[in-house]
Structures are given as structure tokens and as C-alpha cells.
Amino acid sequence: MIIVLALLLVCGASGPHERSAAIRWLPVWQAVPTLSTSVPDQSVRSTVDLGAGGTSVRLRLSNLMGVTPVRVEQVTVTADGVSRQLTFGRSRSVTIRPRDEVHSDAVQLKVTSRLQISTYTPAGTPCQARAHRMITSARSYVCLVSAVEVAGFTAPGAAVMFGDSITEGERDDTWPSLVESDHAILNAGISGNGVVHGPAPMITRLHRDVLHSDEVRKVVLLGGINDIQSDVSADSVIAGIRTIQLRCRNEGVQLLVGTLTPWRGWVNWTQARERQRQRTNDWIRATFPDAIDFDAALRDPADPLRLRPEFDSGDHLHPNGAAFGAMARLVRV
């Protein structure tokens, strides 16, 4: 009797466990939640470029920045001419509480490189998602959609590019969008963001915008120039990068750190602040053997404190499209 019971316990533990193995969801596109103006009409349609494909799809909708509930009446996704209406707990509509987010139910849909998303909400609904034209193909924003996730994927995982406006981009291209990788590349840049300075610095939004999935394998960090131009010391920036390094290590995620790019000529440049940038870069090079030397790649040989003229967008701080290509070629993830 004891032997039979033991066998039953073993079988009961192993069989169901194998059948109920958790589905793995890979984030293949994301938009950092942000405050936004209301939509001009009730329907927003966007086409997003995905970092990898899969056989099933679900969306994450965000009201993390909201102070009132938002109502979503209908969400539809389309790939290669095949459309699926999404549900939320089997309901076509969902109300998202303030400071909260929801996942849709999964639908079977084969996706490769692009996904069309249509959200229908009451007029005046704030569209909280940070998505400029370089990460959407149709509109300059998406409505409430903060992530696309797929199951049945073949990518080894996701790699998140983490930074400020140089990472987020302000034009048709970004350097993250040009990185060649087997991983799904995600953009978690926010214009004006600092490592430790500001209302939502990188050290506080790391888990929300970067380490939000078990499928995130690598993080590329490029940040600190906004801290420095706000008179934050190099030591404080370094301490912030160390904090990010420790948290990534605790999650088993590889952190790659880029040096801060040249910026002499920018309105806030001073010699004192330049010394803080140099101190930060010296520490990055000494601390990370695999540091990505964006500074060396973009600086003008005739004046190493400035961007190369062919890489300067015109304001002497933000690299242009040609520079983005050079930066992307340095990144190996």
C-alpha cells in the first residue's frame, strides 16, 4: 500500500506539472508610460515594428501615469491581413484603474515583424504611451498600449536599450532600431531623463521599464549627461550606475554600459561639467571591460570634446542619423 501511494504521488506530481508549464511571453515592442494629451477622436490605429515574431500575441495596456480610471471599449490586432479582437478576462472592454496596467487575453496569431493595433476608447481618453514615429510606422503615438508580447518565439530573449533622449530619439531613426541582434530590441529611452536626477530617474524606473520580464537578458545603459548638465557630480552618476549594475546582476541580466558622448557647444556645456563627464567616462572604461565607447566613436579628432561635424544634429548634443548607425554597429547583444 505504501509503495502504491508513493507511485501515485510521484505520478500526480510529475504529469500535471509538465502539462501546466507556464507559457513564456517575450516582450517584442514597448512604449514607456508617460503623461499624454487626450486623443482627438475615439479610435487610434498604429503599426508597430516588432523585435521578434511568435505564434500568439497579447498586449499590455497602461494607466500607470493616470489619476482617474480609463475605459477601453475595443482592441484589435492585425498581422499579415489576419485580425483578432482582444479580450480582457473574456470581456471585449476593460477599465484600467489609476496607477495600474492590464494584460489582454492571449490570441493565436502568427506575427513576424509588424503588428497593427487599433484601440477604441471614449473621446478625451489620455493616450498614455511614449511612442514617437521612429517606433511606430503609422501614427506618432499609440493609445494606452505599453507592450506587445508574443509566445512561441525563437529569439533568445529581449535586450533593452536604456537611456535618455539620445536613446529615445527624436527623428525617423534611433540607434536602438538599427542594432542587429537575435534578441528582441526594446527602447526604454526618455528625453531629459537622468540616472539619479529628476522626477523619474533611471534608478527608480529600472524595474518598471527594463526588468519587467523574465525574458530580458541584456541591458545597454547610456545615461548621465542630463545629470551632469544639472550639476550632479560624477560620483553621484557613478553611484547610480553601480545601483543599476547591482540590480541587473541580482536579476541575472547582463549590463553593458556606454560612455557619454561629446557635447561641447551645447547650451549647458561648461568646462566644470565637462570634467564630470570625463570622470564618468574614465570610470566606465576602467570598470566595464566590455564598455561600449560611444564617446570615442563620435568625437571629432580635431576637437575631441565635440561631436564629429558629420555626426552632429546641429545642437551639438544630440547625434544625427549617421551617428546612430555608427553607435548601433558598436552594440553586440
VEXLO-808212 format. One line per field, with one value per residue: x, y, z of N, C-alpha, C in turn. Coordinates in steps of 0.1 Angstrom, whole numbers, plus 5000, padded with zeros to 4 digits. Last residue first. Example, Ala and Ser with C-alpha at 12.3 -4.5 7.8 and 13.67 -1.06 7.14 Angstrom:
n_X: c(5128,5132)
n_Y: c(4978,4943)
n_Z: c(5071,5078)
ca_X: c(5137,5123)
ca_Y: c(4989,4955)
ca_Z: c(5071,5078)
c_X: c(5129,5132)
c_Y: c(5000,4967)
c_Z: c(5079,5078)
***
This chain:
n_X: c(5247,5268,5272,5284,5264,5250,5268,5265,5238,5238,5252,5233,5213,5231,5232,5229,5246,5247,5226,5231,5237,5267,5284,5300,5315,5317,5311,5339,5362,5382,5387,5396,5381,5351,5334,5322,5338,5344,5317,5309,5322,5309,5328,5338,5350,5341,5359,5372,5351,5338,5358,5359,5333,5333,5353,5341,5319,5333,5344,5322,5315,5336,5332,5298,5268,5243,5241,5269,5296,5304,5298,5303,5286,5296,5298,5275,5275,5255,5246,5226,5207,5201,5191,5215,5224,5207,5214,5241,5237,5223,5243,5262,5249,5248,5275,5280,5266,5280,5305,5299,5271,5248,5243,5228,5246,5247,5221,5224,5244,5235,5235,5229,5230,5215,5209,5196,5172,5140,5122,5109,5104,5112,5135,5125,5104,5103,5129,5139,5130,5150,5173,5165,5140,5117,5124,5160,5189,5202,5202,5175,5158,5153,5134,5140,5142,5139,5132,5144,5149,5152,5183,5200,5206,5217,5203,5185,5170,5189,5193,5165,5149,5135,5139,5146,5154,5161,5189,5190,5172,5184,5180,5185,5174,5172,5166,5151,5158,5164,5135,5112,5080,5056,5042,5048,5036,5039,5030,5013,4987,4974,4977,5006,5018,5020,5012,5028,5049,5068,5093,5095,5074,5071,5055,5046,5013,4982,4960,4931,4900,4884,4860,4866,4884,4899,4928,4946,4977,4996,5029,5058,5073,5053,5028,4999,4979,4958,4958,4954,4938,4960,4969,4971,4980,4978,4971,4936,4924,4908,4882,4875,4857,4852,4862,4880,4899,4896,4904,4908,4902,4925,4931,4954,4972,4996,4978,4962,4940,4919,4898,4874,4871,4886,4887,4905,4904,4929,4955,4982,5004,4995,4979,4985,4983,4999,4987,4997,4998,5016,5038,5063,5093,5108,5104,5081,5066,5032,5008,4976,4947,4922,4891,4879,4900,4923,4931,4948,4984,5001,5028,5038,5054,5073,5064,5078,5080,5082,5086,5075,5064,5058,5035,5043,5030,5011,5022,5040,5023,5008,5031,5043,5025,5013,5035,5041,5017,5017,5039,5030,5009,5024,5039,5019,5008)
n_Y: c(5425,5449,5480,5494,5500,5521,5542,5545,5552,5576,5592,5595,5609,5626,5633,5662,5684,5702,5707,5693,5667,5654,5639,5656,5667,5648,5666,5677,5671,5667,5681,5665,5642,5643,5613,5588,5568,5576,5575,5549,5522,5501,5478,5454,5460,5485,5502,5519,5531,5544,5562,5579,5589,5605,5623,5636,5648,5665,5682,5695,5711,5729,5740,5735,5734,5741,5742,5726,5728,5695,5668,5632,5607,5584,5549,5523,5491,5462,5436,5407,5395,5384,5401,5410,5425,5447,5458,5465,5484,5504,5511,5521,5543,5558,5563,5579,5601,5609,5615,5636,5655,5676,5698,5692,5680,5655,5644,5642,5623,5598,5568,5540,5505,5477,5445,5412,5397,5393,5374,5383,5418,5442,5458,5483,5498,5490,5488,5515,5539,5546,5550,5570,5592,5610,5637,5641,5620,5596,5596,5614,5624,5638,5612,5579,5546,5519,5497,5464,5438,5404,5390,5389,5421,5453,5484,5504,5511,5524,5548,5557,5578,5601,5616,5614,5590,5575,5580,5607,5611,5582,5547,5514,5488,5454,5424,5392,5360,5345,5338,5323,5320,5314,5347,5382,5415,5449,5476,5497,5514,5539,5543,5557,5582,5590,5562,5542,5529,5536,5545,5570,5585,5576,5569,5563,5565,5573,5592,5600,5603,5618,5594,5560,5540,5515,5507,5486,5478,5456,5447,5431,5407,5384,5363,5345,5341,5334,5356,5361,5390,5418,5431,5464,5486,5517,5542,5537,5508,5503,5484,5469,5447,5421,5396,5376,5391,5408,5403,5414,5402,5399,5394,5392,5407,5405,5411,5431,5435,5457,5465,5486,5503,5512,5538,5547,5564,5589,5593,5576,5562,5536,5524,5503,5470,5447,5420,5389,5362,5335,5330,5355,5376,5407,5434,5451,5482,5489,5511,5522,5540,5550,5565,5588,5618,5629,5619,5641,5640,5622,5608,5574,5542,5534,5508,5479,5446,5422,5401,5368,5345,5311,5295,5270,5237,5217,5193,5189,5187,5164,5144,5147,5142,5119,5102,5104,5094,5068,5058,5059,5042,5018,5016,5013,4988)
n_Z: c(4711,4706,4692,4672,4654,4666,4662,4634,4633,4647,4629,4609,4624,4651,4687,4705,4709,4688,4672,4650,4651,4640,4624,4610,4630,4660,4691,4711,4723,4704,4676,4656,4659,4676,4687,4683,4694,4720,4731,4730,4738,4760,4780,4789,4813,4834,4847,4830,4816,4837,4846,4823,4823,4846,4840,4818,4831,4848,4829,4820,4841,4838,4812,4801,4783,4777,4748,4732,4729,4737,4739,4733,4753,4778,4771,4781,4795,4799,4820,4820,4847,4872,4891,4902,4880,4881,4906,4901,4880,4893,4912,4895,4885,4909,4913,4890,4897,4920,4908,4891,4904,4888,4871,4850,4834,4847,4841,4813,4811,4819,4799,4785,4788,4778,4791,4785,4789,4797,4805,4827,4827,4836,4837,4824,4836,4863,4872,4867,4878,4895,4880,4862,4877,4876,4882,4887,4887,4881,4853,4837,4807,4784,4769,4776,4763,4758,4733,4726,4704,4708,4696,4675,4660,4652,4657,4650,4671,4688,4674,4653,4628,4626,4659,4684,4709,4732,4733,4737,4759,4778,4785,4773,4755,4763,4747,4752,4737,4715,4694,4688,4704,4717,4724,4728,4735,4735,4758,4761,4749,4750,4717,4702,4679,4653,4632,4617,4629,4658,4664,4653,4662,4697,4724,4755,4764,4771,4760,4778,4762,4745,4737,4748,4724,4707,4690,4669,4655,4635,4636,4620,4618,4626,4640,4641,4668,4693,4721,4757,4772,4781,4813,4827,4854,4873,4881,4881,4862,4833,4821,4790,4767,4760,4783,4791,4803,4776,4741,4707,4675,4649,4614,4588,4573,4588,4617,4641,4669,4687,4714,4730,4751,4780,4803,4832,4864,4871,4869,4852,4847,4842,4825,4797,4785,4766,4746,4730,4706,4691,4677,4667,4662,4673,4675,4653,4649,4647,4636,4649,4655,4676,4680,4687,4686,4698,4732,4754,4761,4787,4806,4799,4796,4768,4748,4731,4717,4727,4755,4755,4778,4782,4802,4826,4824,4827,4821,4841,4863,4858,4862,4887,4908,4902,4903,4930,4941,4932,4945,4971,4970,4966,4989,5008,5000)
ca_X: c(5238,5268,5265,5292,5274,5244,5265,5278,5243,5230,5258,5246,5211,5221,5237,5222,5244,5260,5226,5230,5223,5261,5275,5291,5305,5322,5307,5328,5351,5375,5383,5402,5395,5358,5341,5315,5333,5355,5325,5303,5328,5307,5322,5331,5359,5335,5351,5380,5361,5331,5353,5371,5338,5324,5355,5353,5317,5324,5353,5329,5306,5334,5344,5309,5282,5246,5239,5255,5288,5308,5287,5308,5291,5288,5304,5282,5274,5265,5245,5239,5207,5207,5181,5206,5231,5207,5200,5237,5246,5217,5230,5265,5252,5236,5268,5287,5262,5266,5304,5303,5285,5250,5253,5221,5243,5258,5225,5214,5247,5243,5229,5236,5228,5225,5205,5206,5186,5150,5128,5119,5101,5098,5135,5136,5107,5091,5121,5145,5121,5137,5174,5167,5153,5116,5112,5147,5183,5197,5205,5188,5160,5155,5140,5131,5148,5134,5137,5133,5154,5142,5173,5189,5207,5214,5211,5195,5163,5184,5203,5172,5157,5129,5138,5136,5154,5147,5184,5198,5168,5177,5187,5181,5183,5166,5177,5150,5153,5169,5145,5125,5091,5060,5046,5045,5043,5034,5039,5027,4994,4974,4968,4997,5016,5031,5009,5017,5050,5055,5089,5105,5073,5073,5059,5056,5023,4995,4967,4945,4908,4890,4867,4857,4882,4887,4922,4936,4969,4987,5016,5049,5080,5067,5034,5013,4981,4966,4951,4962,4939,4948,4972,4964,4981,4977,4984,4948,4924,4921,4885,4882,4861,4857,4853,4869,4891,4903,4895,4913,4898,4919,4927,4946,4959,4995,4992,4962,4954,4920,4912,4877,4860,4889,4879,4903,4902,4915,4950,4969,5006,5004,4973,4990,4978,4998,4991,4989,5000,5004,5026,5058,5080,5108,5117,5084,5077,5044,5015,4991,4953,4936,4899,4877,4889,4913,4930,4937,4971,4998,5016,5041,5043,5074,5064,5073,5078,5089,5082,5086,5060,5068,5038,5039,5042,5007,5012,5045,5033,5002,5023,5051,5033,5005,5029,5051,5021,5006,5039,5042,5007,5014,5046,5028,5000)
ca_Y: c(5419,5435,5473,5491,5490,5507,5537,5542,5540,5564,5588,5589,5595,5625,5627,5650,5674,5698,5713,5707,5670,5664,5632,5647,5675,5650,5656,5680,5675,5656,5687,5678,5641,5650,5626,5600,5567,5575,5588,5558,5535,5505,5491,5454,5456,5476,5493,5512,5523,5534,5552,5572,5580,5594,5614,5628,5638,5655,5674,5686,5700,5722,5732,5743,5729,5740,5755,5726,5736,5709,5678,5646,5613,5596,5561,5531,5505,5468,5451,5413,5402,5376,5395,5402,5413,5438,5452,5455,5472,5497,5506,5509,5532,5554,5556,5566,5594,5605,5605,5623,5652,5664,5699,5697,5694,5664,5647,5651,5637,5606,5579,5552,5518,5486,5459,5422,5391,5403,5372,5372,5405,5439,5445,5475,5499,5492,5476,5503,5532,5543,5541,5556,5588,5596,5631,5643,5633,5598,5584,5613,5615,5645,5625,5590,5559,5524,5511,5473,5450,5415,5394,5378,5412,5440,5474,5499,5505,5510,5538,5557,5567,5589,5617,5625,5595,5575,5566,5601,5614,5595,5559,5522,5500,5467,5433,5406,5369,5340,5347,5316,5328,5307,5333,5370,5403,5438,5465,5499,5502,5531,5547,5546,5577,5594,5574,5549,5531,5533,5531,5560,5579,5586,5562,5571,5556,5572,5581,5603,5594,5625,5606,5572,5545,5523,5509,5496,5478,5468,5444,5442,5420,5384,5377,5345,5350,5328,5351,5358,5376,5412,5423,5451,5482,5502,5537,5546,5517,5503,5496,5468,5460,5430,5407,5372,5382,5410,5403,5410,5411,5392,5403,5384,5406,5399,5408,5426,5434,5447,5465,5475,5496,5508,5528,5548,5552,5585,5596,5582,5576,5539,5536,5510,5484,5452,5434,5396,5376,5340,5324,5345,5371,5393,5429,5442,5473,5489,5499,5523,5529,5552,5553,5577,5610,5638,5616,5633,5647,5625,5616,5588,5550,5538,5522,5486,5461,5424,5415,5377,5356,5321,5300,5283,5245,5231,5198,5191,5198,5177,5146,5150,5155,5130,5104,5108,5108,5077,5059,5067,5056,5022,5017,5024,5000)
ca_Z: c(4721,4704,4702,4683,4650,4666,4675,4640,4626,4652,4642,4606,4619,4640,4674,4700,4720,4695,4686,4649,4646,4648,4634,4602,4623,4647,4681,4703,4732,4710,4689,4657,4661,4665,4689,4678,4681,4711,4731,4721,4738,4746,4778,4776,4802,4825,4855,4839,4808,4829,4855,4828,4812,4845,4852,4816,4820,4854,4838,4811,4838,4850,4815,4808,4784,4791,4756,4737,4720,4737,4739,4734,4741,4775,4776,4771,4797,4791,4818,4817,4835,4862,4882,4910,4884,4869,4904,4911,4878,4882,4917,4903,4876,4902,4923,4891,4885,4921,4919,4886,4903,4896,4882,4861,4830,4847,4855,4819,4806,4828,4806,4781,4795,4774,4791,4784,4791,4794,4792,4829,4822,4837,4842,4819,4821,4855,4872,4862,4868,4901,4891,4857,4871,4874,4889,4880,4888,4895,4860,4843,4818,4796,4767,4778,4765,4771,4735,4732,4709,4706,4706,4675,4671,4647,4663,4640,4660,4691,4673,4666,4632,4620,4644,4681,4696,4727,4731,4727,4745,4777,4784,4785,4754,4765,4751,4749,4748,4728,4699,4687,4698,4705,4728,4720,4740,4728,4754,4766,4747,4762,4727,4703,4692,4662,4640,4612,4615,4652,4669,4650,4649,4686,4712,4749,4759,4778,4754,4776,4769,4756,4734,4748,4737,4707,4703,4669,4667,4635,4641,4623,4620,4622,4637,4637,4656,4684,4709,4745,4770,4774,4801,4825,4840,4871,4886,4881,4874,4839,4828,4803,4772,4750,4780,4781,4811,4789,4753,4720,4686,4661,4625,4597,4569,4575,4612,4628,4664,4677,4709,4720,4746,4767,4797,4818,4856,4870,4882,4853,4849,4853,4831,4809,4785,4780,4748,4740,4710,4699,4672,4675,4659,4671,4676,4664,4644,4655,4632,4648,4648,4673,4676,4696,4682,4691,4717,4751,4759,4773,4805,4800,4800,4782,4749,4743,4715,4714,4750,4752,4770,4782,4789,4823,4824,4831,4812,4828,4863,4857,4850,4875,4908,4903,4890,4921,4945,4928,4930,4967,4973,4956,4976,5009,5000)
c_X: c(5231,5259,5264,5285,5283,5254,5260,5277,5256,5235,5251,5253,5223,5220,5227,5228,5239,5259,5238,5230,5222,5247,5266,5281,5295,5311,5314,5324,5338,5364,5375,5398,5402,5373,5349,5323,5328,5350,5336,5311,5322,5311,5320,5323,5352,5344,5345,5372,5369,5341,5346,5367,5350,5328,5346,5356,5329,5321,5345,5338,5313,5326,5343,5321,5290,5260,5243,5253,5273,5301,5291,5296,5295,5294,5296,5287,5282,5264,5257,5237,5221,5208,5187,5195,5222,5214,5199,5224,5242,5224,5223,5252,5256,5238,5255,5279,5268,5261,5290,5301,5287,5265,5253,5229,5233,5255,5236,5216,5236,5245,5239,5229,5236,5222,5217,5201,5197,5163,5138,5127,5112,5094,5121,5135,5117,5093,5108,5136,5128,5128,5160,5167,5154,5129,5111,5136,5170,5189,5199,5190,5174,5158,5141,5139,5137,5140,5131,5140,5143,5147,5163,5179,5197,5217,5207,5204,5172,5177,5198,5183,5162,5137,5133,5133,5144,5146,5169,5194,5177,5173,5178,5188,5177,5177,5171,5162,5152,5164,5151,5137,5103,5071,5049,5049,5039,5042,5031,5036,5009,4983,4968,4988,5007,5029,5021,5014,5039,5056,5075,5102,5084,5073,5059,5061,5033,5004,4981,4952,4923,4899,4872,4866,4872,4884,4910,4929,4959,4978,5008,5035,5071,5074,5049,5018,4996,4967,4962,4953,4948,4949,4959,4970,4975,4979,4985,4960,4937,4921,4898,4883,4868,4862,4860,4859,4878,4894,4903,4903,4902,4914,4922,4943,4949,4981,4989,4976,4953,4935,4913,4892,4863,4878,4883,4896,4901,4914,4935,4964,4993,5006,4982,4982,4981,4993,4990,4995,4992,5008,5014,5045,5075,5094,5119,5098,5082,5054,5029,4997,4968,4942,4913,4885,4888,4900,4920,4937,4961,4985,5014,5028,5046,5062,5063,5073,5073,5087,5090,5081,5072,5064,5048,5043,5038,5019,5008,5035,5038,5012,5016,5042,5039,5013,5020,5044,5032,5010,5029,5043,5018,5011,5036,5035,5009)
c_Y: c(5407,5428,5458,5481,5486,5496,5523,5537,5535,5551,5576,5584,5588,5611,5626,5645,5661,5688,5710,5714,5685,5668,5641,5639,5667,5658,5659,5667,5677,5659,5676,5685,5655,5648,5630,5613,5580,5575,5587,5571,5544,5520,5494,5467,5456,5472,5482,5501,5514,5525,5540,5560,5572,5584,5602,5619,5629,5644,5663,5677,5690,5709,5724,5734,5740,5735,5753,5737,5736,5717,5692,5656,5627,5603,5573,5544,5512,5483,5455,5428,5409,5382,5386,5395,5404,5425,5443,5449,5461,5484,5498,5503,5520,5542,5550,5557,5580,5597,5600,5612,5638,5659,5688,5698,5700,5678,5657,5654,5647,5620,5586,5563,5529,5500,5467,5436,5401,5397,5383,5370,5395,5425,5440,5460,5490,5491,5478,5491,5520,5537,5537,5546,5573,5591,5616,5635,5633,5611,5585,5599,5615,5637,5633,5603,5569,5538,5516,5486,5459,5427,5404,5381,5401,5429,5460,5488,5499,5503,5525,5547,5568,5577,5603,5626,5606,5580,5566,5587,5609,5598,5571,5535,5510,5478,5447,5414,5383,5349,5342,5325,5319,5313,5326,5358,5391,5426,5455,5487,5504,5518,5536,5549,5565,5590,5578,5562,5540,5536,5528,5546,5569,5578,5572,5565,5565,5561,5580,5590,5598,5616,5613,5585,5557,5527,5519,5496,5489,5467,5457,5438,5432,5397,5375,5359,5349,5337,5345,5353,5373,5397,5418,5444,5468,5499,5521,5539,5526,5513,5495,5482,5458,5443,5416,5384,5378,5403,5405,5411,5405,5403,5394,5393,5398,5397,5400,5423,5427,5447,5454,5476,5484,5499,5525,5536,5556,5572,5593,5584,5583,5553,5540,5523,5491,5467,5437,5410,5381,5354,5328,5339,5360,5388,5415,5437,5464,5479,5499,5510,5531,5539,5557,5565,5598,5631,5625,5630,5637,5633,5621,5596,5565,5546,5526,5501,5467,5439,5418,5391,5366,5332,5311,5287,5259,5240,5213,5197,5200,5188,5159,5152,5158,5143,5117,5111,5113,5092,5069,5069,5064,5037,5023,5027,5013)
c_Z: c(4715,4715,4698,4693,4661,4662,4675,4654,4632,4645,4648,4619,4615,4635,4663,4687,4714,4707,4694,4662,4644,4642,4642,4611,4615,4639,4668,4695,4725,4720,4696,4670,4663,4667,4677,4679,4675,4696,4720,4720,4727,4745,4763,4774,4789,4813,4846,4846,4818,4822,4847,4837,4816,4834,4851,4828,4818,4843,4844,4819,4828,4848,4828,4810,4792,4793,4771,4747,4724,4726,4739,4733,4742,4763,4771,4777,4786,4793,4810,4814,4832,4848,4872,4902,4893,4873,4892,4909,4888,4879,4906,4908,4883,4893,4917,4902,4886,4909,4920,4896,4897,4894,4892,4874,4840,4843,4855,4834,4811,4824,4815,4788,4789,4780,4787,4785,4792,4798,4788,4816,4824,4832,4845,4824,4816,4840,4863,4861,4862,4891,4897,4869,4868,4869,4887,4887,4881,4897,4875,4850,4824,4808,4781,4777,4767,4774,4748,4735,4713,4712,4701,4686,4669,4658,4657,4645,4649,4679,4678,4665,4647,4624,4639,4666,4694,4713,4726,4724,4734,4763,4784,4785,4764,4764,4751,4754,4743,4740,4712,4691,4697,4697,4715,4727,4731,4732,4745,4762,4751,4761,4738,4715,4691,4677,4649,4619,4609,4638,4665,4655,4646,4673,4701,4736,4752,4773,4760,4771,4767,4765,4746,4744,4737,4721,4701,4683,4666,4648,4641,4628,4623,4626,4634,4633,4653,4671,4700,4733,4757,4775,4794,4813,4839,4857,4883,4887,4873,4851,4836,4808,4786,4755,4770,4779,4804,4799,4765,4731,4699,4670,4637,4610,4578,4571,4599,4623,4650,4672,4699,4716,4737,4762,4783,4813,4841,4862,4883,4867,4852,4857,4843,4813,4798,4778,4763,4741,4721,4704,4680,4670,4669,4668,4673,4663,4655,4649,4639,4643,4646,4667,4672,4692,4691,4687,4711,4736,4754,4772,4791,4801,4803,4785,4763,4741,4728,4709,4737,4748,4768,4772,4790,4809,4819,4831,4815,4819,4848,4856,4848,4863,4895,4903,4891,4907,4934,4930,4925,4952,4969,4958,4966,4995,5000)
***
